């Protein structure tokens, strides 16, 4: 089970909503931000198919020297 899947399961089990994900690995590790965003969206989509629907997911995006952004996925 991936970190994203474990986080979604724990959030669900605790009855928490919404959830926010930072782009883990895309900062100092220079992992491509779009690939991290895709991984988060894919994990959320799979989770919604297996369990109760997510109410809201926020993906926090920050690039050094640029304005902070966020992508919000709602029902």
C-alpha positions as CSV (number, residue, x, y, z in Angstrom):
1,X,0.0,0.0,0.0
2,X,1.4,3.4,-1.0
3,X,1.8,6.4,1.3
4,X,-1.1,8.0,-0.5
5,X,-3.4,5.0,-0.1
6,X,-2.5,4.7,3.6
7,X,-3.2,8.4,4.1
8,X,-6.6,8.1,2.4
9,X,-7.5,5.0,4.5
10,X,-6.5,6.6,7.8
11,X,-8.4,9.8,6.9
12,X,-11.5,7.8,6.0
13,X,-11.2,5.7,9.2
14,X,-11.0,8.8,11.3
15,X,-13.9,10.4,9.5
16,X,-11.9,13.4,8.4
17,X,-12.7,15.6,5.5
18,X,-11.4,17.4,3.5
19,X,-7.8,16.2,3.0
20,X,-4.9,18.1,1.6
21,X,-1.7,16.7,-0.1
22,X,1.5,18.6,-0.6
23,X,3.6,17.6,-3.7
24,X,5.8,15.2,-1.7
25,X,9.1,14.7,-3.6
26,X,8.6,17.5,-6.1
27,X,10.6,20.1,-4.1
28,X,14.1,19.2,-2.9
29,X,14.0,15.9,-4.7
30,X,13.1,17.5,-8.0
31,X,10.5,14.8,-8.9
32,X,8.3,16.1,-11.7
33,X,5.3,18.0,-10.1
34,X,2.8,16.8,-12.8
35,X,3.7,13.2,-12.1
36,X,3.1,13.7,-8.3
37,X,-0.3,15.4,-9.1
38,X,-1.2,12.5,-11.4
39,X,-0.3,10.0,-8.7
40,X,-2.5,11.8,-6.1
41,X,-5.4,12.0,-8.5
42,X,-5.0,8.3,-9.5
43,X,-4.9,7.3,-5.8
44,X,-8.0,9.3,-5.0
45,X,-9.9,7.9,-7.9
46,X,-9.1,4.3,-6.9
47,X,-10.0,5.1,-3.3
48,X,-13.3,6.5,-4.3
49,X,-14.1,3.3,-6.3
50,X,-13.2,1.0,-3.3
51,X,-14.6,3.1,-0.4
52,X,-17.1,5.9,0.4
53,X,-16.6,8.9,-1.8
54,X,-14.2,11.6,-0.8
55,X,-15.8,15.0,-0.1
56,X,-12.8,17.2,-1.1
57,X,-9.1,16.8,-1.9
58,X,-6.8,19.8,-2.1
59,X,-3.4,19.5,-3.7
60,X,-1.0,22.2,-2.5
61,X,1.5,23.3,-5.1
62,X,4.4,25.6,-4.3
63,X,7.2,26.5,-6.6
64,X,10.2,28.3,-5.3
65,X,10.0,32.0,-6.2
66,X,6.5,31.7,-7.6
67,X,3.0,32.3,-6.2
68,X,1.5,29.5,-4.1
69,X,-1.2,27.6,-6.0
70,X,-3.7,24.9,-5.1
71,X,-5.8,22.5,-7.0
72,X,-9.1,21.5,-5.5
73,X,-10.9,18.3,-6.4
74,X,-14.5,18.2,-5.2
75,X,-17.5,15.9,-5.7
